[in-house]
Amino acid sequence: MSPFRFFPTRVRRGAAVLAVSLVVGCGGGGGGGGGGSGFNTVTGAQAVQTYANIMFNSYADVVNRTQALQFAVDLLVATPNQVNLDAARTAWLTVRPFYIQTEVGRFYEGPIDNALDGPEIFMNAWPIDESHIDYVQGDATSGIINDPMTYPTIDEATLRAANEAGGEENISCGWHAIEYLLWGQDSNNAGPGARPFTDFLTPGGTAANQARRGAYLKLATELLIDDLTLVRDQWGPGNPYRTELLGLPVATALGRIMTGLGTLAFGELRGERILVPYSTQLQEDEHSCFSDTTHLDHRNDLIGIRNIWFGIYQSSNGTLDVIGTGLKAVADTADAALSN
């Protein structure tokens, strides 16, 4: 199978059996064997190393692209016009798929979402009540931006403290907050939101508190870069989490990797992100509803899983930055037929 094709649809049961073969039934063995008798630990260690390389390269790629988004946002706020708004939207759309590919590294108390200091809550929390941030249809004064009495200063402390304050949908930071500020509320069944550039125009804008809106957008992007950089650095050579993962017994490390991959594929992607909005038919249950790019989120979550399975990473500039040992090579040594 080409590494650039997606997986067959009927793999869930086989993946569960394979996870047991790799992680639980490994024994402590060395050589590969059929029927779940154990995997080759040398190949397993190589796969863990490749996984760490993929995570570092992925986050480094995303940090660089998000810095380009920051440049576009700064230009929009300094000179609001349609060209600059379109450029900022394009910059968001360009980096977003590569962030989504990193989500395969979630769900096992890693550097992005550990209970102590994982910043995921400030990065990709969803769904989002947009009225927590800015005006919505029927309420021109809603949100942090339009409430200078409660939130006199748009600064890091304000945005961080407001994130999930009073409810888990009260999101004030991250990808979706930026997305909302760029596209506006999605009230169009046939397309994305249509916030006008004049919402940022001072004076003479179409919505009040234009300067606060621009300051909010700039700061939210800066905070996202800070959080992405924090996670990237944890995956860098010699840094804490990478060192911890590579120092674990191979079976334990593979267990974390499989937990992230499996939880993303089944509970998160299949359940929360596809089944829920399909069942409710509500636009606001779509993952990236403001830009209408939810389908691209789903695709790139699958690409992230593919990357780990085959041990590859294709960067945003189109080059294969990582080609190493994937989980498939480990699975082949445990049970080649089941792996296939």
CORQUIKA-V887301 format. One record per backbone hydrogen bond with DSSP energy under -1.0 kcal/mol. CO is the residue of the C=O (numbers start at 1). NH is the residue of the N-H. E is the energy in kcal/mol with one decimal. If there is no record, write none. Layout:
CO/NH/E + CO/NH/E
This chain:
2/5/-1.7 + 9/11/-1.1 + 11/15/-2.9 + 12/16/-1.9 + 13/17/-2.2 + 14/18/-2.6 + 15/19/-2.3 + 16/20/-1.7 + 17/21/-2.3 + 18/22/-2.5 + 19/23/-2.9 + 20/25/-3.0 + 26/28/-1.5 + 26/29/-1.9 + 38/33/-1.2 + 40/44/-2.4 + 41/45/-2.5 + 42/46/-2.1 + 43/47/-2.0 + 44/48/-2.0 + 45/49/-2.1 + 46/50/-2.4 + 47/51/-2.5 + 48/52/-2.2 + 49/53/-2.1 + 50/54/-2.7 + 51/55/-2.5 + 52/56/-2.2 + 53/57/-2.7 + 54/58/-2.7 + 55/59/-2.3 + 56/60/-2.5 + 57/61/-2.3 + 58/62/-2.3 + 59/63/-2.7 + 60/64/-2.0 + 61/65/-2.2 + 62/66/-2.5 + 63/67/-1.8 + 64/68/-1.1 + 65/69/-1.5 + 66/70/-2.3 + 67/71/-1.8 + 68/72/-2.0 + 69/73/-2.7 + 70/74/-2.7 + 71/75/-1.9 + 72/76/-2.2 + 73/77/-2.5 + 74/78/-2.2 + 75/79/-2.7 + 81/85/-2.2 + 82/86/-2.7 + 83/87/-2.0 + 84/88/-2.1 + 85/89/-2.3 + 86/90/-2.5 + 87/91/-2.2 + 88/92/-2.1 + 89/93/-2.6 + 90/94/-1.9 + 91/95/-1.7 + 92/96/-2.2 + 95/99/-1.6 + 96/100/-2.3 + 97/101/-1.4 + 99/102/-1.9 + 100/103/-1.6 + 102/105/-2.4 + 103/106/-1.5 + 110/114/-1.0 + 112/120/-2.5 + 114/118/-1.8 + 119/122/-2.2 + 120/123/-1.9 + 120/124/-2.1 + 123/175/-3.1 + 129/132/-2.1 + 130/133/-1.7 + 130/134/-2.2 + 132/144/-1.7 + 133/145/-2.4 + 136/139/-2.4 + 139/136/-2.0 + 144/147/-1.5 + 147/151/-2.6 + 153/155/-1.1 + 155/159/-2.3 + 156/160/-2.7 + 157/161/-2.2 + 158/162/-1.9 + 162/165/-1.6 + 164/167/-1.3 + 167/170/-1.7 + 169/129/-3.4 + 169/171/-2.0 + 170/164/-3.8 + 174/178/-2.2 + 175/179/-2.6 + 176/180/-2.4 + 177/181/-2.0 + 178/182/-1.8 + 179/183/-2.6 + 180/184/-2.6 + 183/195/-2.8 + 185/187/-1.1 + 188/191/-1.2 + 196/199/-1.9 + 197/200/-2.1 + 209/213/-2.2 + 210/214/-2.4 + 211/215/-2.4 + 212/216/-2.4 + 213/217/-2.4 + 214/218/-2.3 + 215/219/-2.4 + 216/220/-2.9 + 217/221/-1.7 + 218/222/-2.1 + 219/223/-2.8 + 220/224/-1.7 + 221/225/-2.0 + 222/226/-2.2 + 223/227/-2.4 + 224/228/-2.7 + 225/229/-2.6 + 226/230/-1.9 + 227/231/-1.9 + 228/232/-2.8 + 229/233/-2.6 + 230/234/-1.2 + 231/235/-1.1 + 234/242/-2.1 + 236/239/-2.3 + 239/243/-2.5 + 240/244/-2.4 + 241/245/-2.8 + 242/246/-2.5 + 243/247/-1.2 + 245/248/-1.2 + 249/253/-2.4 + 250/254/-2.8 + 251/255/-1.8 + 252/256/-1.8 + 253/257/-2.1 + 254/258/-2.8 + 255/259/-2.0 + 256/260/-2.3 + 257/261/-2.4 + 258/262/-2.9 + 259/263/-2.5 + 260/264/-2.0 + 261/265/-2.2 + 262/266/-2.4 + 263/268/-2.4 + 264/269/-3.0 + 265/270/-1.1 + 266/271/-1.6 + 267/272/-1.8 + 268/273/-2.4 + 269/274/-1.1 + 270/275/-2.0 + 271/276/-1.8 + 274/278/-1.8 + 275/279/-2.4 + 276/280/-2.7 + 277/281/-2.3 + 282/285/-1.5 + 283/286/-1.9 + 288/293/-1.8 + 290/193/-3.0 + 293/297/-1.6 + 294/298/-2.2 + 295/299/-2.1 + 296/300/-2.4 + 297/301/-2.0 + 298/302/-1.8 + 299/303/-1.9 + 300/304/-2.1 + 301/305/-1.8 + 302/306/-2.6 + 303/307/-2.6 + 304/308/-1.5 + 305/309/-2.2 + 306/310/-2.5 + 307/311/-1.6 + 307/312/-1.9 + 308/327/-1.9 + 309/328/-2.8 + 311/324/-3.4 + 313/321/-1.5 + 313/322/-1.4 + 315/318/-2.0 + 319/315/-2.6 + 319/321/-1.2 + 322/313/-1.7 + 326/330/-1.1 + 327/331/-3.1 + 328/332/-2.6 + 329/333/-1.0 + 331/335/-3.0 + 333/33/-1.8 + 334/36/-1.2 + 335/339/-2.8 + 336/340/-2.3
